[in-house]
């Protein structure tokens, strides 16, 4: 599969995420732990883990590292989220 079609496939998958899953995705990609994400979003760490698990399943990835690679591949930013990804540190 070419890079361009791979990007489109993952962009479609990203669009299927709920708003909370998108927020979680962005915060994971930024390097936040589940505990930090829970504090930022005002939810429990267990709920963060549930969102993380669902979004990873939907995107077909198995690790945070793969989420970061996917974010870089698609240059994704969650425009609906107030926690939009910031450029690499």
PyMOL commands that set and color helices and strands:
alter all, ss='L'
color gray80, all
select helices_A, chain A and resi 3-15+19-29+34-41+45-59+64-74
alter helices_A, ss='H'
color red, helices_A
deselect
rebuild
show_as cartoon
